[in-house]
Amino acid sequence: MYEHGMITPVVALVIWSLIMLIWLYATRIPAMAKAKVKPGEATKAQMEALPGGAANVANNYNHLMEQPTLFYALAFSLQLLGQGDHPINIGS
């Protein structure tokens, strides 16, 4: 069986980030319309006060864009060095 190494978790994180982006727009746009907040004129306080948990989804998405930088660098480095394709045997 072909091992995908460290590329599989990278692709999984990219897919999760895209899902969160869709969820962000699906919650934020209706919340902004309900609160009568115009996109180009919104303040940080207005965005944090949006109803329906829209701010929580936005914070989650922001963290996905800020934190995984080291993960991506490490995953690609391990893959390029040939160290990311060894399966871990748990319990053997």
MOPAC internal coordinates of N, CA, C and O (Angstrom, degrees):
PM7 1SCF
backbone

  N    0.0000 0     0.00 0     0.00 0    0    0    0
  C    1.4533 1     0.00 0     0.00 0    1    0    0
  C    1.5311 1   108.95 1     0.00 0    2    1    0
  O    1.2310 1   120.55 1   -43.69 1    3    2    1
  N    1.3002 1   116.56 1   136.31 1    3    2    1
  C    1.4631 1   121.62 1  -178.76 1    5    3    2
  C    1.5251 1   110.40 1   -77.50 1    6    5    3
  O    1.2310 1   120.71 1   -50.73 1    7    6    5
  N    1.3071 1   116.26 1   129.27 1    7    6    5
  C    1.4685 1   121.67 1   178.24 1    9    7    6
  C    1.5212 1   109.36 1   -93.24 1   10    9    7
  O    1.2310 1   120.29 1   -45.52 1   11   10    9
  N    1.2934 1   117.06 1   134.48 1   11   10    9
  C    1.4565 1   121.62 1  -179.24 1   13   11   10
  C    1.5254 1   112.52 1   -91.26 1   14   13   11
  O    1.2310 1   120.06 1   175.70 1   15   14   13
  N    1.3001 1   117.50 1    -4.30 1   15   14   13
  C    1.4531 1   120.58 1   176.80 1   17   15   14
  C    1.5117 1   113.30 1    61.58 1   18   17   15
  O    1.2310 1   121.25 1    43.66 1   19   18   17
  N    1.3107 1   115.21 1  -136.34 1   19   18   17
  C    1.4656 1   121.73 1  -174.87 1   21   19   18
  C    1.5262 1   112.89 1   -84.98 1   22   21   19
  O    1.2310 1   119.78 1   176.67 1   23   22   21
  N    1.3147 1   118.03 1    -3.33 1   23   22   21
  C    1.4602 1   120.22 1  -178.54 1   25   23   22
  C    1.5309 1   110.46 1   -73.13 1   26   25   23
  O    1.2310 1   119.54 1   145.42 1   27   26   25
  N    1.3212 1   118.47 1   -34.58 1   27   26   25
  C    1.4658 1   121.63 1  -179.22 1   29   27   26
  C    1.5252 1   112.58 1   -58.66 1   30   29   27
  O    1.2310 1   118.58 1   130.47 1   31   30   29
  N    1.3372 1   120.32 1   -49.53 1   31   30   29
  C    1.4699 1   118.49 1   178.45 1   33   31   30
  C    1.5250 1   112.92 1   -65.53 1   34   33   31
  O    1.2310 1   120.12 1   149.39 1   35   34   33
  N    1.3273 1   117.37 1   -30.61 1   35   34   33
  C    1.4671 1   120.68 1   177.41 1   37   35   34
  C    1.5237 1   109.39 1   -65.43 1   38   37   35
  O    1.2310 1   120.50 1   132.59 1   39   38   37
  N    1.3206 1   116.64 1   -47.41 1   39   38   37
  C    1.4670 1   120.60 1   179.21 1   41   39   38
  C    1.5260 1   110.12 1   -62.95 1   42   41   39
  O    1.2310 1   119.88 1   140.09 1   43   42   41
  N    1.3256 1   117.83 1   -39.91 1   43   42   41
  C    1.4675 1   120.95 1   178.28 1   45   43   42
  C    1.5264 1   111.00 1   -61.00 1   46   45   43
  O    1.2310 1   120.00 1   138.41 1   47   46   45
  N    1.3239 1   117.60 1   -41.59 1   47   46   45
  C    1.4613 1   120.46 1   179.63 1   49   47   46
  C    1.5314 1   111.31 1   -69.24 1   50   49   47
  O    1.2310 1   120.07 1   143.88 1   51   50   49
  N    1.3088 1   117.47 1   -36.12 1   51   50   49
  C    1.4673 1   120.84 1   176.38 1   53   51   50
  C    1.5310 1   109.76 1   -64.46 1   54   53   51
  O    1.2310 1   120.23 1   135.02 1   55   54   53
  N    1.3249 1   117.17 1   -44.98 1   55   54   53
  C    1.4706 1   120.53 1   178.74 1   57   55   54
  C    1.5169 1   110.56 1   -61.97 1   58   57   55
  O    1.2310 1   120.18 1   136.20 1   59   58   57
  N    1.3462 1   117.26 1   -43.80 1   59   58   57
  C    1.4733 1   120.35 1   178.70 1   61   59   58
  C    1.5281 1   110.50 1   -62.03 1   62   61   59
  O    1.2310 1   120.01 1   140.65 1   63   62   61
  N    1.3116 1   117.59 1   -39.35 1   63   62   61
  C    1.4694 1   121.31 1   178.45 1   65   63   62
  C    1.5243 1   110.73 1   -63.13 1   66   65   63
  O    1.2310 1   119.96 1   139.68 1   67   66   65
  N    1.3307 1   117.68 1   -40.32 1   67   66   65
  C    1.4665 1   120.96 1   177.84 1   69   67   66
  C    1.5304 1   111.46 1   -67.02 1   70   69   67
  O    1.2310 1   120.47 1   141.74 1   71   70   69
  N    1.3219 1   116.70 1   -38.26 1   71   70   69
  C    1.4694 1   120.51 1   175.85 1   73   71   70
  C    1.5238 1   109.93 1   -61.64 1   74   73   71
  O    1.2310 1   120.53 1   136.20 1   75   74   73
  N    1.3286 1   116.58 1   -43.80 1   75   74   73
  C    1.4683 1   120.61 1   179.42 1   77   75   74
  C    1.5277 1   111.16 1   -65.55 1   78   77   75
  O    1.2310 1   119.81 1   145.43 1   79   78   77
  N    1.3384 1   117.96 1   -34.57 1   79   78   77
  C    1.4572 1   121.14 1   177.18 1   81   79   78
  C    1.5339 1   110.63 1   -63.84 1   82   81   79
  O    1.2310 1   120.58 1   136.24 1   83   82   81
  N    1.3199 1   116.50 1   -43.76 1   83   82   81
  C    1.4671 1   120.28 1   177.09 1   85   83   82
  C    1.5201 1   110.54 1   -63.56 1   86   85   83
  O    1.2310 1   120.56 1   136.80 1   87   86   85
  N    1.3331 1   116.53 1   -43.20 1   87   86   85
  C    1.4704 1   121.03 1   178.81 1   89   87   86
  C    1.5322 1   110.23 1   -63.43 1   90   89   87
  O    1.2310 1   120.54 1   141.68 1   91   90   89
  N    1.3286 1   116.57 1   -38.32 1   91   90   89
  C    1.4600 1   121.17 1   178.30 1   93   91   90
  C    1.5246 1   110.71 1   -58.09 1   94   93   91
  O    1.2310 1   120.83 1   129.03 1   95   94   93
  N    1.3350 1   116.02 1   -50.97 1   95   94   93
  C    1.4618 1   119.16 1  -179.44 1   97   95   94
  C    1.5246 1   111.63 1   -67.43 1   98   97   95
  O    1.2310 1   120.20 1   144.87 1   99   98   97
  N    1.3201 1   117.21 1   -35.13 1   99   98   97
  C    1.4664 1   120.63 1  -179.29 1  101   99   98
  C    1.5314 1   111.84 1   -67.62 1  102  101   99
  O    1.2310 1   119.79 1   153.37 1  103  102  101
  N    1.3276 1   118.00 1   -26.63 1  103  102  101
  C    1.4705 1   120.45 1   179.63 1  105  103  102
  C    1.5262 1   112.54 1   -99.33 1  106  105  103
  O    1.2310 1   120.26 1   142.06 1  107  106  105
  N    1.3121 1   117.11 1   -37.94 1  107  106  105
  C    1.4572 1   120.03 1  -173.65 1  109  107  106
  C    1.5323 1   113.13 1   -73.49 1  110  109  107
  O    1.2310 1   119.86 1   136.57 1  111  110  109
  N    1.3108 1   117.87 1   -43.43 1  111  110  109
  C    1.4660 1   120.11 1  -177.48 1  113  111  110
  C    1.5286 1   111.29 1   -62.11 1  114  113  111
  O    1.2310 1   118.93 1   130.81 1  115  114  113
  N    1.3426 1   119.65 1   -49.19 1  115  114  113
  C    1.4677 1   118.36 1   176.80 1  117  115  114
  C    1.5319 1   113.04 1   -63.50 1  118  117  115
  O    1.2310 1   120.28 1   143.47 1  119  118  117
  N    1.3360 1   117.07 1   -36.53 1  119  118  117
  C    1.4669 1   120.31 1   179.31 1  121  119  118
  C    1.5256 1   110.89 1   -65.99 1  122  121  119
  O    1.2310 1   120.15 1   140.51 1  123  122  121
  N    1.3211 1   117.32 1   -39.49 1  123  122  121
  C    1.4643 1   120.63 1   178.35 1  125  123  122
  C    1.5294 1   110.72 1   -67.31 1  126  125  123
  O    1.2310 1   120.55 1   140.90 1  127  126  125
  N    1.3243 1   116.55 1   -39.10 1  127  126  125
  C    1.4638 1   119.78 1   177.65 1  129  127  126
  C    1.5273 1   110.46 1   -64.53 1  130  129  127
  O    1.2310 1   120.46 1   138.03 1  131  130  129
  N    1.3268 1   116.73 1   -41.97 1  131  130  129
  C    1.4653 1   121.42 1   179.89 1  133  131  130
  C    1.5300 1   111.35 1   -64.67 1  134  133  131
  O    1.2310 1   120.39 1   141.74 1  135  134  133
  N    1.3266 1   116.85 1   -38.26 1  135  134  133
  C    1.4640 1   121.37 1  -178.96 1  137  135  134
  C    1.5303 1   112.06 1   -86.55 1  138  137  135
  O    1.2310 1   120.31 1   178.27 1  139  138  137
  N    1.3329 1   117.02 1    -1.73 1  139  138  137
  C    1.4709 1   123.20 1  -179.49 1  141  139  138
  C    1.5323 1   111.86 1    57.94 1  142  141  139
  O    1.2310 1   121.48 1  -136.08 1  143  142  141
  N    1.3311 1   114.77 1    43.92 1  143  142  141
  C    1.4608 1   121.92 1   177.95 1  145  143  142
  C    1.5262 1   107.54 1  -101.53 1  146  145  143
  O    1.2310 1   120.48 1   -53.34 1  147  146  145
  N    1.3214 1   116.68 1   126.66 1  147  146  145
  C    1.4629 1   121.29 1   178.83 1  149  147  146
  C    1.5302 1   108.80 1   -86.81 1  150  149  147
  O    1.2310 1   120.21 1   -46.89 1  151  150  149
  N    1.3359 1   117.20 1   133.11 1  151  150  149
  C    1.4662 1   120.76 1  -174.78 1  153  151  150
  C    1.5227 1   114.86 1   -53.87 1  154  153  151
  O    1.2310 1   119.01 1   136.64 1  155  154  153
  N    1.3052 1   119.50 1   -43.36 1  155  154  153
  C    1.4534 1   121.31 1  -177.19 1  157  155  154
  C    1.5140 1   114.38 1   -77.86 1  158  157  155
  O    1.2310 1   120.24 1   169.03 1  159  158  157
  N    1.3229 1   117.15 1   -10.97 1  159  158  157
  C    1.4595 1   121.32 1  -175.33 1  161  159  158
  C    1.5280 1   113.24 1  -116.87 1  162  161  159
  O    1.2310 1   119.97 1  -173.28 1  163  162  161
  N    1.3169 1   117.65 1     6.72 1  163  162  161
  C    1.4655 1   121.43 1  -175.57 1  165  163  162
  C    1.5236 1   111.41 1   -73.43 1  166  165  163
  O    1.2310 1   121.21 1   -41.25 1  167  166  165
  N    1.3222 1   115.29 1   138.75 1  167  166  165
  C    1.4660 1   120.87 1   174.23 1  169  167  166
  C    1.5271 1   108.34 1   -96.92 1  170  169  167
  O    1.2310 1   120.95 1   -14.16 1  171  170  169
  N    1.3060 1   115.78 1   165.84 1  171  170  169
  C    1.4604 1   120.21 1   179.01 1  173  171  170
  C    1.5232 1   110.72 1   -61.67 1  174  173  171
  O    1.2310 1   120.31 1   140.54 1  175  174  173
  N    1.3188 1   117.02 1   -39.46 1  175  174  173
  C    1.4716 1   120.83 1   179.26 1  177  175  174
  C    1.5226 1   110.76 1   -63.65 1  178  177  175
  O    1.2310 1   120.14 1   139.68 1  179  178  177
  N    1.3220 1   117.34 1   -40.32 1  179  178  177
  C    1.4606 1   120.04 1   178.33 1  181  179  178
  C    1.5290 1   111.18 1   -65.18 1  182  181  179
  O    1.2310 1   120.53 1   139.72 1  183  182  181
  N    1.3141 1   116.59 1   -40.28 1  183  182  181
  C    1.4632 1   120.01 1  -179.00 1  185  183  182
  C    1.5293 1   111.03 1   -67.78 1  186  185  183
  O    1.2310 1   120.21 1   141.89 1  187  186  185
  N    1.3212 1   117.21 1   -38.11 1  187  186  185
  C    1.4647 1   120.73 1   179.26 1  189  187  186
  C    1.5275 1   111.71 1   -70.36 1  190  189  187
  O    1.2310 1   120.03 1   156.06 1  191  190  189
  N    1.3183 1   117.55 1   -23.94 1  191  190  189
  C    1.4595 1   121.84 1  -177.56 1  193  191  190
  C    1.5222 1   112.98 1   -93.28 1  194  193  191
  O    1.2310 1   119.56 1  -172.52 1  195  194  193
  N    1.3125 1   118.44 1     7.48 1  195  194  193
  C    1.4594 1   120.56 1  -178.81 1  197  195  194
  C    1.5301 1   110.55 1   -62.94 1  198  197  195
  O    1.2310 1   120.38 1   -37.47 1  199  198  197
  N    1.3278 1   116.88 1   142.53 1  199  198  197
  C    1.4656 1   120.26 1  -179.49 1  201  199  198
  C    1.5208 1   112.53 1   -75.76 1  202  201  199
  O    1.2310 1   121.48 1   -13.85 1  203  202  201
  N    1.3083 1   114.78 1   166.15 1  203  202  201
  C    1.4577 1   120.93 1   172.92 1  205  203  202
  C    1.5157 1   115.70 1    75.73 1  206  205  203
  O    1.2310 1   119.24 1  -160.90 1  207  206  205
  N    1.2966 1   119.05 1    19.10 1  207  206  205
  C    1.4558 1   121.12 1   178.21 1  209  207  206
  C    1.5151 1   114.24 1    73.21 1  210  209  207
  O    1.2310 1   120.39 1  -164.70 1  211  210  209
  N    1.3358 1   116.86 1    15.30 1  211  210  209
  C    1.4727 1   120.02 1  -178.86 1  213  211  210
  C    1.5255 1   111.05 1   -60.68 1  214  213  211
  O    1.2310 1   120.11 1   145.29 1  215  214  213
  N    1.3144 1   117.40 1   -34.71 1  215  214  213
  C    1.4718 1   120.25 1   179.77 1  217  215  214
  C    1.5261 1   110.70 1   -66.57 1  218  217  215
  O    1.2310 1   120.05 1   144.00 1  219  218  217
  N    1.3334 1   117.51 1   -36.00 1  219  218  217
  C    1.4684 1   120.33 1   179.45 1  221  219  218
  C    1.5223 1   111.35 1   -64.90 1  222  221  219
  O    1.2310 1   120.82 1   137.47 1  223  222  221
  N    1.3295 1   116.04 1   -42.53 1  223  222  221
  C    1.4618 1   120.23 1   178.34 1  225  223  222
  C    1.5297 1   109.80 1   -63.96 1  226  225  223
  O    1.2310 1   120.37 1   138.23 1  227  226  225
  N    1.3287 1   116.90 1   -41.77 1  227  226  225
  C    1.4625 1   121.14 1   178.80 1  229  227  226
  C    1.5265 1   111.05 1   -63.20 1  230  229  227
  O    1.2310 1   120.23 1   138.23 1  231  230  229
  N    1.3220 1   117.17 1   -41.77 1  231  230  229
  C    1.4673 1   120.53 1   177.98 1  233  231  230
  C    1.5228 1   111.24 1   -63.79 1  234  233  231
  O    1.2310 1   120.38 1   138.59 1  235  234  233
  N    1.3305 1   116.88 1   -41.41 1  235  234  233
  C    1.4631 1   120.82 1   178.24 1  237  235  234
  C    1.5249 1   110.18 1   -61.21 1  238  237  235
  O    1.2310 1   120.35 1   133.93 1  239  238  237
  N    1.3203 1   116.94 1   -46.07 1  239  238  237
  C    1.4619 1   120.78 1   179.08 1  241  239  238
  C    1.5320 1   110.88 1   -62.29 1  242  241  239
  O    1.2310 1   120.42 1   136.47 1  243  242  241
  N    1.3261 1   116.80 1   -43.53 1  243  242  241
  C    1.4714 1   120.03 1   178.49 1  245  243  242
  C    1.5184 1   111.35 1   -59.22 1  246  245  243
  O    1.2310 1   120.05 1   138.93 1  247  246  245
  N    1.3139 1   117.50 1   -41.07 1  247  246  245
  C    1.4627 1   120.58 1   179.18 1  249  247  246
  C    1.5279 1   111.27 1   -66.06 1  250  249  247
  O    1.2310 1   120.66 1   143.36 1  251  250  249
  N    1.3390 1   116.34 1   -36.64 1  251  250  249
  C    1.4670 1   119.10 1   176.44 1  253  251  250
  C    1.5229 1   111.91 1   -64.29 1  254  253  251
  O    1.2310 1   120.07 1   152.37 1  255  254  253
  N    1.3167 1   117.47 1   -27.63 1  255  254  253
  C    1.4583 1   120.46 1   179.33 1  257  255  254
  C    1.5288 1   111.67 1   -85.17 1  258  257  255
  O    1.2310 1   119.77 1   157.04 1  259  258  257
  N    1.3180 1   118.05 1   -22.96 1  259  258  257
  C    1.4675 1   121.25 1  -175.71 1  261  259  258
  C    1.5305 1   113.03 1   -94.13 1  262  261  259
  O    1.2310 1   119.39 1   135.84 1  263  262  261
  N    1.3056 1   118.76 1   -44.16 1  263  262  261
  C    1.4542 1   121.83 1  -167.64 1  265  263  262
  C    1.5231 1   116.76 1   -82.55 1  266  265  263
  O    1.2310 1   117.91 1   144.34 1  267  266  265
  N    1.3224 1   121.59 1   -35.66 1  267  266  265
  C    1.4735 1   119.47 1  -171.40 1  269  267  266
  C    1.5245 1   115.98 1   -75.11 1  270  269  267
  O    1.2310 1   118.98 1  -173.44 1  271  270  269
  N    1.3028 1   119.55 1     6.56 1  271  270  269
  C    1.4569 1   120.50 1  -178.02 1  273  271  270
  C    1.5242 1   111.56 1   -55.92 1  274  273  271
  O    1.2310 1   119.93 1   133.06 1  275  274  273
  N    1.3169 1   117.73 1   -46.94 1  275  274  273
  C    1.4667 1   120.71 1   178.95 1  277  275  274
  C    1.5249 1   111.50 1   -66.44 1  278  277  275
  O    1.2310 1   120.56 1   143.10 1  279  278  277
  N    1.3378 1   116.54 1   -36.90 1  279  278  277
  C    1.4678 1   120.06 1   177.49 1  281  279  278
  C    1.5223 1   110.73 1   -60.17 1  282  281  279
  O    1.2310 1   120.33 1   132.40 1  283  282  281
  N    1.3391 1   116.97 1   -47.60 1  283  282  281
  C    1.4643 1   120.09 1   179.64 1  285  283  282
  C    1.5252 1   110.74 1   -61.92 1  286  285  283
  O    1.2310 1   119.98 1   134.56 1  287  286  285
  N    1.3192 1   117.64 1   -45.44 1  287  286  285
  C    1.4665 1   121.06 1  -179.59 1  289  287  286
  C    1.5268 1   110.83 1   -61.39 1  290  289  287
  O    1.2310 1   120.30 1   135.38 1  291  290  289
  N    1.3245 1   117.03 1   -44.62 1  291  290  289
  C    1.4625 1   120.86 1   179.81 1  293  291  290
  C    1.5281 1   111.40 1   -66.32 1  294  293  291
  O    1.2310 1   120.20 1   135.82 1  295  294  293
  N    1.3291 1   117.22 1   -44.18 1  295  294  293
  C    1.4602 1   120.89 1  -178.37 1  297  295  294
  C    1.5341 1   110.74 1   -62.54 1  298  297  295
  O    1.2310 1   119.88 1   133.83 1  299  298  297
  N    1.3210 1   117.84 1   -46.17 1  299  298  297
  C    1.4639 1   120.18 1   179.64 1  301  299  298
  C    1.5260 1   111.44 1   -67.93 1  302  301  299
  O    1.2310 1   120.23 1   142.84 1  303  302  301
  N    1.3259 1   117.16 1   -37.16 1  303  302  301
  C    1.4688 1   119.82 1   177.86 1  305  303  302
  C    1.5226 1   110.87 1   -63.55 1  306  305  303
  O    1.2310 1   120.36 1   133.34 1  307  306  305
  N    1.3420 1   116.92 1   -46.66 1  307  306  305
  C    1.4627 1   120.25 1   178.88 1  309  307  306
  C    1.5244 1   111.10 1   -62.03 1  310  309  307
  O    1.2310 1   120.42 1   139.91 1  311  310  309
  N    1.3206 1   116.79 1   -40.09 1  311  310  309
  C    1.4663 1   120.07 1   179.42 1  313  311  310
  C    1.5262 1   110.52 1   -64.62 1  314  313  311
  O    1.2310 1   120.35 1   134.68 1  315  314  313
  N    1.3301 1   116.94 1   -45.32 1  315  314  313
  C    1.4675 1   119.95 1  -179.74 1  317  315  314
  C    1.5163 1   112.51 1   -66.04 1  318  317  315
  O    1.2310 1   120.35 1   148.53 1  319  318  317
  N    1.3279 1   116.94 1   -31.47 1  319  318  317
  C    1.4641 1   121.15 1   178.41 1  321  319  318
  C    1.5265 1   112.44 1   -82.08 1  322  321  319
  O    1.2310 1   120.41 1   175.08 1  323  322  321
  N    1.3251 1   116.81 1    -4.92 1  323  322  321
  C    1.4661 1   120.21 1   179.70 1  325  323  322
  C    1.5067 1   113.69 1    78.60 1  326  325  323
  O    1.2310 1   120.05 1  -163.35 1  327  326  325
  N    1.3147 1   117.52 1    16.65 1  327  326  325
  C    1.4558 1   121.19 1  -178.15 1  329  327  326
  C    1.5374 1   113.17 1   -99.13 1  330  329  327
  O    1.2310 1   120.24 1   178.73 1  331  330  329
  N    1.3175 1   117.15 1    -1.27 1  331  330  329
  C    1.4555 1   119.81 1  -174.56 1  333  331  330
  C    1.5067 1   114.42 1   -99.27 1  334  333  331
  O    1.2310 1   119.60 1  -171.71 1  335  334  333
  N    1.3379 1   118.36 1     8.29 1  335  334  333
  C    1.4586 1   119.14 1  -175.49 1  337  335  334
  C    1.5244 1   113.77 1  -114.61 1  338  337  335
  O    1.2310 1   120.62 1  -160.91 1  339  338  337
  N    1.3202 1   116.41 1    19.09 1  339  338  337
  C    1.4630 1   119.99 1   178.88 1  341  339  338
  C    1.5211 1   108.88 1  -100.03 1  342  341  339
  O    1.2310 1   120.24 1   -64.08 1  343  342  341
  N    1.3494 1   117.15 1   115.92 1  343  342  341
  C    1.4683 1   118.78 1  -179.76 1  345  343  342
  C    1.5236 1   110.78 1   -67.55 1  346  345  343
  O    1.2310 1   121.41 1   -30.61 1  347  346  345
  N    1.3114 1   114.92 1   149.39 1  347  346  345
  C    1.4686 1   121.21 1   178.28 1  349  347  346
  C    1.5083 1   108.11 1   -95.83 1  350  349  347
  O    1.2310 1   120.21 1   -55.58 1  351  350  349
  N    1.3214 1   117.20 1   124.42 1  351  350  349
  C    1.4508 1   121.52 1   177.61 1  353  351  350
  C    1.5232 1   108.80 1   -94.19 1  354  353  351
  O    1.2310 1   121.01 1   -69.08 1  355  354  353
  N    1.3110 1   115.68 1   110.92 1  355  354  353
  C    1.4611 1   120.50 1   179.80 1  357  355  354
  C    1.5188 1   108.32 1   -99.01 1  358  357  355
  O    1.2310 1   120.94 1   -51.01 1  359  358  357
  N    1.3007 1   115.81 1   128.99 1  359  358  357
  C    1.4482 1   120.93 1   176.25 1  361  359  358
  C    1.5171 1   114.51 1    83.20 1  362  361  359
  O    1.2310 1   119.81 1  -166.57 1  363  362  361
  N    1.3375 1   117.96 1    13.43 1  363  362  361
  C    1.4564 1   118.02 1   177.09 1  365  363  362
  C    1.4865 1   112.04 1  -119.73 1  366  365  363
  O    1.2310 1   120.10 1   180.00 1  367  366  365

